[in-house]
Amino acid sequence: MTFVAIAAMFASCGGGGGRPQFGDNEFPVMTVGTSQADMQSTYPASVKGVQDVEIRPKAQGFLIEINVKEGQTVGAGQLMFVIDNVTAQAQVRNAQAAVKRTADFKK
């Protein structure tokens, strides 16, 4: 049994000096050049200000003109919006008519 094990060991080691034979060591060579490439990466995100300020008008109506851009610094008294004043003008006319009617009634 020992003789068979020794014979199998010598047969498996063979006569290659212990180095495997892979063939020739020649490989195709390719030169890689440089070129320009525009890379773009997008990431989902949201930006929030450190301090958010809500602006609410004292009068109701529709905005017909916006005179500032988002994020722009504004100063005191600066015109920011123009509100459609058709409804307000109608209310003024009604109030003036009521005052006139009351004045005419007292005469």
C-alpha distances in whole Angstrom, upper triangle without the diagonal:
4,5,5,6,9,10,11,13,15,16,17,19,21,24,26,27,25,29,29,32,34,37,40,42,45,47,50,53,56,59,60,63,66,68,70,69,71,69,71,69,71,70,72,75,78,80,83,85,86,89,90,94,95,99,101,104,107,109,107,107,105,104,105,104,102,102,99,96,93,92,95,97,100,103,106,109,107,107,103,104,107,108,110,113,114,114,115,118,119,119,121,124,124,124,127,129,129,130,133,133,134,136,138,138,140,143
4,5,5,6,9,10,11,13,14,16,17,19,22,24,24,23,27,27,30,33,36,39,40,44,45,49,51,54,57,58,62,64,67,69,68,70,68,70,68,70,70,72,74,77,79,82,84,85,88,89,93,95,98,100,104,107,108,107,107,104,103,105,104,101,102,98,95,92,91,94,96,99,102,105,108,106,106,103,104,107,107,109,112,114,114,115,118,119,119,121,124,124,124,127,129,128,130,133,133,134,136,138,138,140,143
4,5,5,6,9,10,11,12,14,16,17,20,23,23,22,26,26,29,32,34,37,39,43,44,48,51,54,57,58,62,64,67,69,68,71,69,70,69,71,71,73,75,79,81,83,86,86,90,91,95,96,100,102,106,109,110,108,108,106,105,106,105,102,103,100,96,93,92,95,97,101,104,107,109,107,107,104,105,108,109,111,114,116,115,117,119,120,120,123,125,125,126,129,130,130,132,134,135,135,138,140,140,141,144
4,6,5,6,9,10,10,12,14,16,19,22,22,21,24,25,27,30,32,36,37,41,42,46,49,52,55,56,60,62,64,67,66,68,66,68,67,69,68,70,73,76,79,81,84,84,88,89,93,94,97,100,103,106,108,106,106,103,102,103,102,100,101,97,94,91,90,93,95,99,102,105,107,105,105,102,103,106,106,108,111,113,113,114,117,118,118,120,122,122,123,126,127,127,129,132,132,133,135,137,137,139,142
4,5,5,6,9,10,11,13,15,18,20,20,19,22,23,25,28,31,34,36,39,41,44,46,49,52,53,57,59,62,64,63,65,63,65,64,66,65,67,70,73,76,78,81,81,84,86,89,91,94,97,100,103,105,103,103,100,99,101,99,97,98,94,91,88,87,90,92,96,99,101,104,102,102,99,100,103,103,105,108,110,110,111,114,115,115,117,120,120,120,123,125,125,126,129,129,130,132,134,134,136,139
4,5,5,6,9,10,11,13,15,18,18,17,21,22,24,27,30,33,34,38,40,43,46,49,52,53,57,59,62,64,63,66,64,66,65,67,66,69,71,74,77,79,82,82,85,87,90,92,95,98,101,105,106,104,104,102,100,102,101,98,98,95,92,89,88,91,93,96,99,102,105,102,103,100,101,104,104,106,110,111,111,112,115,116,116,119,121,121,122,125,126,126,128,130,131,132,134,136,136,138,140
4,5,5,6,9,10,11,14,17,17,17,20,21,23,26,28,31,33,37,39,42,45,48,51,52,56,59,61,64,63,66,64,66,65,67,67,69,72,75,77,80,83,83,87,88,92,93,96,99,102,105,107,105,105,102,101,102,101,98,99,96,92,89,89,92,94,97,100,103,106,103,104,100,101,104,105,107,110,112,112,113,116,117,117,119,122,122,123,125,127,127,129,131,132,132,135,137,137,138,141
4,6,5,6,9,10,14,16,17,16,19,19,21,24,26,30,31,35,36,40,42,45,48,50,54,56,58,61,60,62,61,63,61,64,64,66,68,72,74,77,79,80,83,84,88,90,93,95,99,102,103,102,101,99,97,99,97,95,96,92,89,86,85,88,90,94,97,100,102,100,100,97,98,101,101,103,107,108,108,109,112,113,113,116,118,118,119,122,123,123,125,127,128,129,131,133,133,135,138
4,5,5,6,9,12,14,14,13,16,17,19,22,25,28,30,33,35,38,41,44,47,48,52,54,57,59,58,61,59,61,60,62,62,64,67,70,72,75,78,78,81,83,86,88,91,94,97,100,102,100,100,97,96,97,96,93,94,91,87,84,83,86,88,92,95,98,100,98,98,95,96,99,100,102,105,107,107,108,111,112,112,114,117,117,118,120,122,122,124,126,127,127,130,132,132,134,136
4,6,5,6,9,12,12,12,15,16,18,22,24,27,28,32,34,38,40,43,46,48,52,54,57,60,59,62,60,62,61,64,64,66,68,72,74,77,80,80,83,85,88,90,93,96,99,103,104,102,102,99,98,99,98,95,95,92,89,86,85,88,90,94,97,100,102,100,100,97,98,101,102,104,107,109,109,110,113,114,114,116,119,119,120,122,124,124,126,128,129,130,132,134,134,136,138
4,6,5,9,11,13,12,15,15,17,20,22,25,27,31,33,36,39,42,45,47,51,53,56,58,58,61,59,61,60,63,63,65,68,71,74,76,79,80,83,84,88,90,93,95,99,102,103,101,101,98,97,98,97,94,95,92,88,85,84,87,90,93,96,99,102,99,99,96,97,100,101,103,106,108,108,109,112,113,113,115,118,118,119,121,123,123,125,127,128,129,131,133,133,135,138
4,5,9,10,12,10,13,12,15,18,20,24,25,28,30,34,36,39,42,44,48,50,53,55,55,57,55,57,57,59,59,61,64,68,70,73,75,76,79,81,84,86,89,91,95,98,99,98,97,95,93,94,93,90,91,88,84,82,81,84,86,89,93,96,98,95,96,92,93,96,97,99,102,104,104,105,108,109,109,112,114,114,115,118,119,119,121,124,124,125,127,129,130,131,134
4,7,8,8,7,10,11,13,17,19,22,23,27,29,33,35,38,41,43,46,49,52,54,54,56,55,57,56,59,59,61,64,67,70,72,75,75,79,80,84,86,89,91,95,98,99,98,97,95,93,94,93,90,91,87,84,81,80,83,85,89,92,95,97,95,95,92,93,96,97,99,102,104,104,106,108,109,110,112,114,115,115,118,119,120,121,124,125,125,127,129,130,131,134
4,6,8,8,10,11,12,16,18,21,23,26,28,32,34,38,41,42,46,49,52,55,54,57,56,58,58,60,61,63,66,69,71,74,77,78,81,82,86,88,91,93,97,100,101,100,99,96,95,96,94,91,92,89,85,83,82,85,87,91,94,97,99,97,97,94,95,98,99,101,104,106,106,107,110,111,111,113,116,116,117,119,121,122,123,125,126,127,129,131,132,133,136
4,6,8,9,11,12,15,17,19,21,25,27,31,33,37,40,42,45,48,51,54,54,57,56,58,58,61,61,64,67,70,72,75,78,79,82,83,87,89,92,94,98,101,102,101,100,97,96,96,95,92,93,89,86,84,83,85,87,91,94,97,100,97,97,94,96,98,100,101,105,107,107,108,111,112,113,114,117,117,118,121,122,123,124,127,128,128,130,132,133,135,137
4,5,6,7,8,12,13,16,18,21,24,27,30,33,36,38,42,44,48,51,51,53,52,55,55,58,58,61,63,67,69,72,75,75,79,80,84,86,88,91,94,98,99,98,97,94,92,93,91,89,89,86,82,80,79,82,84,88,91,94,96,94,94,91,92,95,96,98,102,103,104,105,108,109,109,111,114,114,115,117,119,120,121,123,124,125,127,129,130,131,134
4,6,9,10,14,15,17,19,22,25,29,31,34,37,39,42,45,48,51,51,54,53,55,55,58,58,61,63,67,69,72,74,75,78,80,83,85,88,91,94,98,99,98,97,94,93,93,92,89,89,86,82,80,79,81,83,87,90,93,96,93,94,91,92,95,96,98,102,104,104,105,108,109,110,111,114,115,115,117,119,120,121,124,125,125,127,129,130,132,134
4,7,10,13,15,17,18,22,24,28,30,33,36,37,41,43,46,49,49,52,50,53,52,55,55,58,60,64,66,69,71,72,75,77,80,82,85,88,91,95,96,95,94,91,90,91,89,86,86,83,80,77,76,79,81,84,87,91,93,91,91,88,89,92,94,96,99,101,101,102,105,106,107,108,111,111,112,114,116,117,118,121,122,122,124,126,127,128,131
4,7,9,12,14,14,18,20,24,26,29,32,34,37,40,43,46,46,48,47,50,49,52,53,56,58,62,64,66,69,69,73,74,78,80,83,86,89,92,94,92,91,89,87,88,86,83,84,80,77,75,73,76,78,82,85,88,91,88,88,85,87,90,91,93,96,98,99,100,102,104,104,106,108,109,110,112,114,114,116,118,119,120,122,124,125,126,128
4,6,9,12,13,16,18,22,24,27,30,32,36,38,41,44,44,47,45,48,48,50,51,54,56,60,62,65,68,69,72,73,77,79,81,84,87,91,92,91,90,87,85,86,84,82,82,79,75,73,72,75,77,81,84,87,89,87,87,84,85,88,89,91,95,96,97,98,100,102,102,104,106,107,108,110,112,112,114,116,117,118,120,122,123,124,127
4,6,9,10,14,16,20,22,26,29,31,34,37,40,43,43,46,45,48,48,51,52,54,57,61,63,66,69,70,73,74,78,79,82,85,88,91,92,91,90,87,85,86,84,82,82,79,75,73,73,75,78,81,84,88,90,87,87,84,85,88,89,91,95,96,97,98,101,102,103,104,107,107,108,111,112,113,114,117,118,119,120,122,123,125,127
4,7,8,11,13,16,19,22,25,27,31,34,37,40,40,42,42,44,44,47,48,51,54,58,60,63,66,67,70,71,75,76,79,82,85,88,89,88,87,84,82,82,81,78,79,76,72,70,69,72,74,78,81,85,87,84,84,81,82,85,86,88,91,93,93,95,97,99,99,101,103,104,105,107,109,110,111,113,114,115,117,119,120,121,124
4,7,9,11,15,18,21,24,27,30,33,36,39,40,43,42,45,45,49,50,53,56,59,61,65,67,68,72,73,76,78,81,83,86,90,91,89,88,85,83,83,82,79,80,77,73,71,71,73,76,79,82,86,88,85,85,82,83,86,87,89,92,94,95,96,98,100,100,102,104,105,106,108,110,111,112,114,116,117,118,120,121,123,125
4,6,9,12,15,18,21,24,28,31,34,37,38,41,41,44,45,48,49,52,55,59,61,64,67,68,71,72,76,77,80,83,85,89,90,88,87,84,82,82,81,78,78,76,72,70,69,72,74,78,81,85,87,84,84,81,82,85,86,88,91,93,94,95,97,99,100,101,103,105,106,107,109,110,112,114,115,116,118,119,120,122,124
4,7,10,12,16,19,21,25,28,31,34,35,38,38,41,42,45,46,50,52,56,58,61,63,64,68,69,72,74,77,80,82,86,87,86,84,81,79,80,78,75,75,72,69,67,66,69,71,75,78,81,83,80,81,78,79,82,83,85,89,90,91,92,95,96,97,99,101,102,103,105,107,107,109,111,112,113,115,117,118,119,121
4,7,9,13,16,19,22,26,29,32,33,36,36,39,40,44,45,49,51,55,57,60,63,64,67,68,72,73,76,79,81,85,86,84,83,80,78,78,76,74,74,71,67,66,65,67,70,73,77,80,82,79,79,76,77,80,82,83,87,89,90,91,93,95,96,97,99,100,101,103,105,106,107,109,111,112,113,115,116,118,120
4,6,10,13,16,19,22,25,29,29,33,33,36,37,40,42,45,48,52,53,57,59,61,64,65,68,70,72,75,78,81,82,81,79,76,74,74,72,70,70,67,64,62,62,64,66,70,73,77,79,76,76,73,74,76,78,80,83,85,86,87,89,91,92,93,95,97,98,100,101,102,104,106,107,108,110,111,113,114,116
4,7,10,13,16,20,22,26,27,30,31,34,35,39,41,44,47,50,52,56,58,60,63,64,67,68,71,73,76,80,80,79,77,74,72,72,70,68,68,65,62,60,60,62,65,68,71,75,77,73,74,71,72,74,76,77,81,83,84,85,87,89,90,91,93,94,96,97,99,100,102,103,105,106,108,109,111,112,114
4,7,10,13,17,19,23,24,28,28,32,33,37,39,42,45,48,50,53,56,57,61,61,65,66,68,71,74,78,78,77,75,72,70,70,68,65,65,63,59,58,57,59,62,65,69,72,74,71,71,68,69,72,74,75,79,81,82,83,85,87,88,89,91,92,94,95,97,98,100,101,103,104,106,107,109,110,112
4,6,10,13,16,19,21,24,25,28,30,34,36,40,42,46,47,51,53,55,58,59,62,63,65,68,71,74,75,74,72,69,66,66,64,62,62,59,56,55,54,56,59,62,66,69,71,68,68,65,66,68,70,72,76,77,78,80,82,83,84,86,88,89,90,92,94,95,96,98,99,101,102,104,105,107,109
4,6,10,13,17,18,22,23,27,29,32,35,39,41,44,45,49,51,53,56,57,60,62,63,66,69,73,73,72,70,67,65,64,62,60,60,57,54,53,52,54,56,60,63,67,68,65,65,63,64,66,68,70,74,76,77,78,80,82,83,84,86,87,88,90,92,93,94,96,98,99,100,102,103,105,107
4,7,10,13,15,19,19,23,25,29,31,35,37,41,42,45,47,49,52,53,56,58,60,63,65,69,69,68,67,63,61,61,59,56,56,53,50,49,48,50,53,56,59,63,65,61,62,59,60,63,65,66,70,72,73,74,76,78,79,80,82,84,85,86,88,89,91,92,94,95,97,98,100,101,103
4,7,11,13,16,18,22,24,28,31,34,36,39,40,44,46,48,51,52,54,56,58,61,63,67,67,66,65,61,59,59,56,54,54,51,48,47,46,48,50,54,57,61,62,59,59,57,58,60,62,64,68,70,71,72,74,76,77,78,80,82,83,84,86,87,88,90,92,93,94,96,98,99,101
4,7,10,13,15,19,21,25,28,31,33,36,37,41,42,44,47,48,51,53,54,57,60,63,64,63,61,58,55,55,53,50,50,47,44,43,43,44,47,50,53,57,58,55,55,53,54,57,59,61,64,66,68,69,70,72,74,75,77,78,79,81,83,84,85,87,88,90,91,93,94,96,97
4,7,10,12,16,19,23,26,29,31,34,35,39,40,42,45,46,49,50,52,55,57,61,61,60,58,55,52,52,50,47,47,45,41,40,40,42,44,48,51,54,56,53,53,50,51,54,56,58,61,63,65,66,67,69,70,71,73,75,76,77,79,81,82,83,85,87,88,89,91,93,94
4,7,10,13,16,20,23,26,28,31,32,35,37,39,42,42,45,47,48,51,53,57,57,56,55,51,49,48,46,43,43,41,37,37,36,38,41,44,47,51,52,49,49,46,48,50,52,54,57,59,61,62,63,65,67,68,70,71,72,74,76,77,78,80,82,83,84,86,87,89,91
4,6,10,13,16,20,23,25,28,29,33,34,37,40,40,43,44,46,49,51,54,55,54,52,49,46,46,44,41,41,39,35,34,34,36,39,42,46,49,50,47,47,44,45,48,50,52,55,57,58,59,61,63,64,65,67,69,70,71,73,75,76,78,79,81,82,84,85,87,88
4,7,10,13,17,20,22,25,25,29,31,33,36,36,39,40,42,45,47,51,51,50,48,45,42,42,40,38,38,35,32,31,31,32,35,39,42,46,47,44,43,41,42,44,46,48,52,53,55,56,58,59,61,62,64,65,66,68,70,71,72,74,76,77,78,80,81,83,85
4,7,10,13,17,19,22,23,27,29,31,34,34,37,39,40,43,46,49,50,49,47,44,42,42,40,37,37,35,31,30,30,32,35,38,41,45,46,43,43,40,41,44,46,47,51,53,54,55,57,59,60,61,63,65,66,67,69,70,71,73,75,76,77,79,81,82,84
4,7,10,13,15,18,20,23,26,28,31,31,34,35,37,40,42,46,46,45,44,41,38,39,37,34,35,32,28,27,26,29,32,35,39,42,43,40,40,37,38,41,42,44,48,50,51,52,54,56,56,58,60,61,62,64,66,67,68,70,71,73,74,76,77,79,81
4,7,10,12,16,17,21,24,26,29,29,32,33,36,38,41,45,45,44,43,40,38,39,37,34,35,32,28,26,26,28,31,35,38,41,43,40,40,37,38,40,42,44,47,49,50,51,53,55,56,57,59,60,61,63,65,66,67,69,71,72,73,75,76,78,80
4,7,9,12,14,18,21,24,26,26,29,30,32,35,38,41,42,41,40,37,35,36,34,31,32,29,25,23,23,26,29,32,36,39,40,38,37,34,35,38,39,41,44,46,47,48,50,52,52,54,56,57,58,60,62,63,64,66,67,68,70,72,73,74,77
4,6,10,12,16,19,21,24,24,27,28,31,33,36,40,41,40,39,36,34,36,34,31,32,29,25,23,22,26,28,32,35,38,40,37,37,33,34,37,38,40,44,46,46,47,50,51,51,53,56,56,57,59,61,62,63,65,66,67,69,71,72,73,76
4,7,10,14,17,20,22,21,25,26,28,31,34,37,38,37,36,34,32,33,32,29,31,28,24,21,21,25,27,30,34,36,38,36,35,32,32,35,36,38,41,43,43,44,47,48,48,50,53,53,54,56,58,59,60,62,64,64,66,68,69,70,73
4,7,10,13,16,18,18,21,22,25,28,31,34,36,34,34,32,30,32,30,27,28,25,22,19,18,22,24,27,31,33,35,33,33,29,30,33,34,36,39,42,41,42,45,47,47,48,51,51,52,54,56,57,58,60,61,62,64,66,67,68,71
4,7,10,13,15,14,18,19,21,24,27,31,32,31,31,29,27,29,28,24,25,22,19,15,15,19,21,24,27,30,32,29,29,26,27,30,30,33,36,38,38,39,42,43,43,45,47,48,48,51,53,53,54,57,58,58,60,63,63,65,67
4,7,10,12,12,15,17,19,22,26,29,31,30,30,28,26,28,26,23,23,20,17,13,12,16,18,21,24,27,29,26,27,23,25,28,29,32,35,37,37,38,40,42,42,43,46,47,47,49,52,52,53,55,57,57,59,61,62,63,66
4,7,8,8,12,14,17,20,23,26,28,28,28,27,25,27,25,22,22,19,16,13,11,15,16,19,22,24,26,25,25,22,23,27,28,31,33,36,36,36,39,41,40,41,44,45,45,47,50,50,50,53,55,55,56,59,60,61,63
4,5,6,9,12,15,18,22,25,27,27,28,26,24,27,25,21,21,17,15,12,9,13,13,16,19,21,23,22,23,20,22,25,26,30,32,35,35,35,38,40,39,40,43,44,44,46,48,48,49,52,53,53,55,57,58,59,62
4,7,10,13,16,20,23,26,28,29,30,29,27,29,27,24,23,20,18,15,12,15,14,17,19,21,24,23,24,22,24,28,29,32,34,37,37,36,39,41,40,41,45,45,45,47,50,50,50,53,54,54,56,58,59,60,62
4,6,10,13,16,20,22,25,26,27,26,24,27,25,22,21,18,17,14,11,14,13,15,17,18,21,20,22,19,21,25,26,29,31,34,34,33,36,38,37,38,41,42,41,43,46,46,46,49,51,51,52,55,56,56,59
4,7,10,13,16,19,22,22,23,23,21,24,22,19,19,16,15,12,10,13,13,14,16,18,20,19,20,17,18,22,23,26,28,31,30,30,33,35,34,35,38,39,38,41,43,43,44,46,48,48,49,52,53,53,56
4,6,10,13,16,18,19,20,20,19,22,20,17,17,15,14,12,11,13,12,12,14,15,17,16,17,14,16,19,20,23,25,28,27,26,30,32,31,31,35,36,35,37,40,40,40,43,44,44,46,48,49,50,52
4,6,10,13,15,16,17,17,16,19,18,16,17,15,15,12,13,14,14,14,16,16,17,17,16,13,14,17,17,20,22,25,24,23,27,29,27,29,32,32,32,34,37,36,37,40,41,41,43,46,46,47,50
4,7,10,12,13,14,14,13,16,15,13,14,13,14,12,13,14,14,12,14,14,14,14,13,10,11,14,14,17,19,22,21,20,23,25,24,25,29,29,29,31,33,33,34,37,38,38,40,42,43,44,47
4,7,9,9,11,12,12,15,15,14,15,15,16,15,16,17,17,15,16,15,15,15,14,12,11,13,12,15,16,19,18,17,20,22,21,22,25,26,25,28,30,30,31,34,35,35,37,39,40,41,43
4,5,7,9,11,10,14,14,13,15,15,17,17,18,18,18,16,16,15,14,14,12,11,9,11,9,12,13,16,15,14,17,19,18,19,22,23,22,24,27,27,27,30,32,32,33,36,37,38,40
4,7,10,13,13,16,17,16,18,18,21,21,22,22,21,18,18,16,15,16,14,14,12,13,11,13,13,16,14,12,15,17,15,16,20,20,19,22,24,24,24,27,29,29,30,33,34,34,37
4,7,10,11,14,15,16,17,19,21,21,23,23,23,20,20,18,16,17,15,14,12,11,8,10,9,12,10,9,12,14,12,13,17,17,17,19,22,22,22,25,26,27,28,31,32,33,35
4,7,9,12,14,15,18,19,21,21,24,24,24,22,23,21,19,19,17,15,12,11,8,9,9,11,9,9,12,13,12,14,17,17,17,20,22,22,23,26,27,28,30,32,32,34,36
4,7,9,12,13,16,18,20,21,23,23,24,22,23,22,20,19,16,15,11,10,6,6,7,9,8,8,12,13,13,15,17,18,18,21,22,23,25,27,28,29,31,32,33,35,37
4,6,9,11,14,16,18,18,22,22,23,21,23,22,20,19,16,14,10,9,6,5,8,10,10,11,14,15,16,18,19,20,22,24,25,26,28,30,31,32,34,35,36,38,40
4,6,7,11,13,14,15,19,18,20,18,20,20,18,16,13,10,7,6,4,6,9,12,13,13,15,17,18,19,21,23,24,25,27,29,30,32,33,34,36,37,39,41,42
4,7,10,13,15,17,20,19,21,19,21,21,19,17,13,11,8,6,6,6,10,11,13,14,15,17,19,20,22,23,25,26,28,29,30,32,33,35,36,38,39,41,43
4,6,9,12,14,17,16,18,16,18,19,16,14,10,8,6,5,7,9,12,14,16,17,18,20,22,22,24,26,27,28,30,32,33,34,36,37,38,40,42,43,45
4,6,8,10,13,12,14,13,15,16,15,12,9,6,5,7,9,12,15,17,19,19,20,23,24,24,27,29,29,30,33,34,35,36,38,40,41,42,44,46,47
4,7,10,12,10,12,10,13,14,13,9,7,5,6,8,11,14,17,20,21,21,22,25,26,26,28,30,31,31,34,36,36,38,40,41,42,44,45,47,48
4,7,9,7,9,8,11,13,13,9,8,6,8,11,14,17,19,23,24,23,25,28,28,29,31,33,33,34,37,38,39,40,43,43,44,46,48,49,51
4,6,5,9,10,13,16,16,13,12,9,11,14,16,19,22,25,26,26,28,31,31,32,34,36,36,37,40,41,42,44,46,47,47,50,51,52,54
4,6,9,10,14,17,18,15,14,11,12,16,18,21,24,27,27,27,30,32,32,33,36,37,37,39,41,42,43,45,47,48,49,51,52,53,55
4,7,9,13,16,17,15,15,12,15,18,21,24,26,30,30,30,32,35,35,35,38,40,39,41,44,44,45,47,49,49,51,53,54,55,57
4,6,10,13,15,12,13,11,13,17,20,23,25,29,30,29,31,34,34,34,37,39,38,40,42,43,43,46,48,48,49,52,53,54,56
4,7,10,12,10,12,11,14,18,20,24,26,29,30,29,31,34,34,34,37,39,38,39,42,43,43,45,47,48,48,51,52,53,55
4,7,9,7,9,8,12,15,18,22,23,27,28,26,28,31,31,30,33,35,35,36,39,40,39,41,44,44,45,47,49,49,51
4,6,6,9,10,13,16,19,23,24,27,28,26,28,31,31,30,33,35,34,35,38,39,38,40,43,43,43,46,48,48,50
4,6,9,10,14,16,18,22,22,26,26,24,26,29,28,27,31,32,31,32,35,36,35,37,40,40,40,43,45,45,46
4,6,9,12,13,16,19,19,23,24,21,23,26,25,24,27,29,28,29,32,33,32,34,37,37,37,40,42,42,44
4,6,9,12,14,18,19,22,24,21,23,26,26,25,28,30,29,30,33,34,34,36,39,39,39,42,44,44,46
4,6,8,11,14,15,19,20,19,20,23,23,23,25,28,27,28,31,32,32,34,36,37,37,40,42,42,44
4,7,10,13,15,19,20,19,20,24,24,24,26,28,28,29,32,33,33,35,37,38,39,41,43,44,45
4,6,10,12,15,16,16,17,20,21,21,24,25,26,27,29,31,31,33,35,36,37,39,41,42,43
4,7,9,12,14,13,14,17,18,18,20,23,23,24,26,28,28,30,32,33,34,36,38,39,41
4,6,9,10,10,12,14,15,16,18,20,20,22,24,25,26,28,30,31,32,34,35,37,39
4,6,8,8,10,12,13,14,16,18,19,20,22,23,25,26,28,29,30,32,34,35,37
4,5,5,6,9,10,10,12,14,15,16,18,20,21,22,24,26,27,28,30,32,33
4,5,5,6,9,10,11,12,14,15,17,18,20,21,22,24,26,27,28,31,32
4,5,5,6,9,10,11,12,14,15,17,19,20,21,23,24,26,27,29,31
4,5,5,6,9,10,11,12,14,15,17,18,20,21,23,24,26,27,29
4,5,5,6,9,10,10,12,14,15,16,18,20,21,22,24,26,27
4,5,5,6,9,10,11,12,14,15,16,18,20,21,22,24,26
4,5,5,6,9,10,10,12,14,15,16,18,20,21,23,25
4,5,5,6,9,10,11,12,14,15,16,18,20,21,23
4,5,5,6,9,10,10,12,14,15,16,18,20,21
4,5,5,6,9,10,10,12,14,15,16,18,20
4,5,5,6,9,10,11,12,14,15,17,19
4,5,5,6,9,10,10,12,14,15,17
4,5,5,6,9,10,10,12,14,16
4,5,5,6,9,10,10,12,15
4,5,5,6,9,10,11,13
4,5,5,6,8,10,11
4,5,5,6,9,10
4,5,5,6,9
4,5,5,7
4,5,5
4,6
4
